[in-house]
Amino acid sequence: MARARCSDRRGLASYALVIMVALRGMDQLIGGEGKERVFRAQMLSLTSYLAGSIFLLLVGSLNPHGLEILLQGALAYGFGGTSAMAWMMQCLSRKKVSSIEPLIVTRSWPWIVVSLAIAVAYGLIFGPTIYVS
């Protein structure tokens, strides 16, 4: 029992460390000032969170083992395990003024096509799982 608690603490500490590193990285990317920079960071991370979580649900729906695996795996990991992306940008300072040019993300059709091809390949390979007799 003590071993599990120690492991839980390490997992929580690791999760917190990843959040801190991600916030520091985003802080260096977004530029701008005040609430506008936090809003921009929130939109970037929330878009990534929703796209990734929905993608995991779609891939998980290909699993032949049914709804139970979908709920325990894709739903828990997609919406639960990555949930920090939905809220962590609220921890950025609203008072900071950055000299960095604000990050502007534009649509790139070549990247969209490549991403979709990789997503489809991933889904077809890992979605159905490997049967073990």
C-alpha positions in Angstrom: 0.0 0.0 0.0 2.8 2.4 0.9 4.5 1.6 -2.4 1.4 2.6 -4.4 1.1 5.9 -2.5 4.8 6.7 -3.3 4.1 6.0 -6.9 1.0 8.2 -6.8 3.0 11.1 -5.4 5.7 10.6 -8.1 3.0 10.6 -10.8 1.4 13.8 -9.4 4.8 15.5 -9.2 5.6 14.5 -12.7 2.2 15.8 -13.9 2.9 19.1 -12.1 6.4 19.3 -13.6 5.0 18.8 -17.1 2.5 21.6 -16.5 5.2 24.0 -15.3 7.4 23.2 -18.3 4.5 23.6 -20.7 3.5 26.9 -19.2 7.1 28.2 -19.4 7.3 27.1 -23.1 3.9 28.7 -24.0 4.9 31.9 -22.1 7.9 32.2 -24.4 5.9 31.5 -27.5 2.8 33.7 -27.2 4.2 37.1 -26.7 1.8 40.0 -26.3 0.6 41.4 -23.0 -2.1 41.1 -20.4 -5.3 39.2 -20.7 -5.0 39.1 -24.5 -1.9 36.8 -24.3 -3.6 34.5 -21.8 -6.6 34.3 -24.0 -4.4 33.4 -27.0 -2.6 30.7 -25.1 -6.0 29.4 -23.8 -7.4 29.1 -27.3 -4.2 27.4 -28.6 -4.2 24.8 -25.8 -8.0 24.3 -25.7 -8.1 23.7 -29.5 -5.3 21.1 -29.1 -7.0 19.5 -26.2 -10.3 19.1 -27.9 -8.9 18.0 -31.2 -6.6 15.4 -29.5 -9.4 14.1 -27.2 -11.9 13.8 -30.0 -9.3 12.0 -32.2 -8.6 9.5 -29.4 -12.4 8.8 -29.1 -12.7 8.3 -32.8 -9.7 5.9 -32.8 -11.0 4.2 -29.7 -14.3 3.6 -31.4 -12.5 1.3 -33.8 -11.7 -1.0 -30.9 -13.6 -4.3 -31.3 -13.7 -4.9 -27.5 -16.6 -2.5 -27.2 -17.7 0.5 -25.2 -16.0 -0.5 -22.0 -12.5 -0.1 -23.5 -13.6 3.1 -25.1 -14.7 4.6 -21.8 -11.8 3.3 -19.8 -9.1 4.1 -22.3 -9.8 6.8 -24.9 -12.3 8.8 -22.8 -10.3 8.6 -19.6 -6.9 9.4 -21.2 -8.2 11.8 -23.8 -10.4 14.0 -21.7 -9.0 13.2 -18.3 -5.3 12.6 -18.6 -4.7 15.6 -20.8 -7.2 17.9 -19.0 -4.4 20.3 -17.9 -4.4 21.6 -21.5 -8.0 22.8 -20.9 -7.2 24.8 -17.7 -3.4 25.4 -17.2 -3.1 28.5 -19.3 -5.2 30.3 -16.7 -2.1 30.1 -14.6 -0.1 32.5 -16.9 0.5 36.0 -15.6 -2.1 38.5 -16.8 0.3 41.4 -15.9 3.3 40.3 -17.9 4.3 42.3 -21.0 6.4 40.4 -23.4 8.7 41.9 -26.0 8.2 38.7 -28.1 6.1 39.1 -31.2 2.7 37.3 -30.7 2.5 33.8 -32.2 0.1 33.8 -35.2 -1.1 30.4 -36.3 -2.2 30.3 -39.9 -3.9 27.5 -41.9 -1.6 25.4 -43.9 -3.2 22.8 -46.2 -0.1 20.8 -46.7 0.3 20.3 -42.9 -3.4 19.5 -42.6 -3.2 16.8 -45.3 -0.1 15.3 -43.8 -1.7 15.4 -40.3 -4.8 13.7 -41.6 -2.8 11.0 -43.3 -0.8 10.3 -40.2 -4.0 10.3 -38.1 -5.8 7.8 -40.4 -2.7 5.5 -40.4 -2.5 5.7 -36.6 -6.2 4.9 -36.3 -6.1 2.0 -38.7 -3.0 0.5 -37.0 -3.7 1.1 -33.3 -7.5 1.5 -33.3 -8.5 -2.1 -33.7 -5.8 -3.3 -31.2 -3.9 -6.6 -31.5 -5.8 -9.8 -30.8 -4.2 -12.1 -28.3 -5.6 -15.7 -28.2 
